[in-house]
Amino acid sequence: MSFRDGPFNDLKVPLTWTAAVAVIVAIVVAVALLVSDRRETLQTQAYGVSRKVFDAADKPVSGLLSAPARWVRELSDFGGGYMFAVSENRKLRQQVAELRQWRDAAIALQNSNARYRAVLGLKTEPPIPMVTARAVLDSRGPFANTRLIDVGAEAGVKVGNPVMSDRGLVGRIVGVTSGASRVLLLTDAASRTPVLVNRTDARAILLGDGGANPKLAFLRGQNPVKEGDRILTSGDGGVFPRGLPVGEAAKGLDGQWRVRLDSDLSAIDFIRVLEFDDFTALVKMPDLEKSAMPPAPPLNTANPTVVSIDGSPTAPSAPGSSARAAGAAAHPPGASGPGASSAPAAAPGKPSKAAKDAKAAKHPANPLKAALQAALGGAHK
């Protein structure tokens, strides 16, 4: 027999009675709580059996009644924490995206600063004035290879100036205008650069052919170059200063010696233009033109010193004594007369040596010269 067909199937409890019973139960519970909350129940001797029983029954009831409230509070805390975590996660994602942009910018600036430091630290020996620039345009073709830089005539750049990166030689200036210049790279077909092999000092010409590795031409000698030899500018012709790094020698697929350029190891962005016209830019011409020899002492014509044939100085002679010495040399003692002379006869139409000496003695152009001639004549006698 089912519960629906039982004896209590037709039993109906009035709503009024149900409410009355609930109110009575609530009143009894309230009275019990008031009675149990008396001040004297806190004393140990007042804590009797009834209080113990009531506390034992009140514990599960209170826990059961407070559980929903606790669950609601925990659910609310969980929901609030979850919403806070979602909002915080959204903010953190946005901050991470912004920090990534700053990180990329910092890396780019660090790279640029490193390149700038490398370019600004470029030095030559002897020092050559330089201008820092940046490549703004790249012009490439089957054979042409040039760059446009952002400095021009206002910075002192001239046609023919060498151009270097932080790695090595890039090329030379072939065109200059206000605010811009054009650089002919070493790989251009029109590029010709005098170079040398650092190990053997062998000279060559670096010929650009439009490829990445220009070739070495006009090499002389037996085995002048080997794999990995350093190639530098030779300075021949005054086009480039000597000793600028160019690259390393390598054997090409066509069997010719080529050069792996140092400037190709990094992007050609920041460069320096060497204000080099010729080798006079490497020295100070005013200092070079100064004489290194001390000035000669002034000649004392009033009291000259006569040097004899053997190199010993003789006593200075009076101005009149030089003429007398010249006359004595022209007419030595023992001559029979004015016309007699021990000198050989002069050719017809030409004055004799004695006449020349007498004339020089009468009109001495330089007292020192006359005295020297008189001394030489006495020595011969």
Helices and strands as residue ranges (DSSP letters): G 3-5, H 15-36, G 39-42, H 49-120, E 130-140, E 145-149, G 153-155, E 162-164, E 169-177, E 180-185, E 192-197, E 203-207, E 215-217, E 230-233, G 236-238, E 245-251, E 257-261, G 262-265, E 270-274, G 279-282, H 285-289, E 306-307, E 313-314, H 319-330, H 353-362, H 367-380
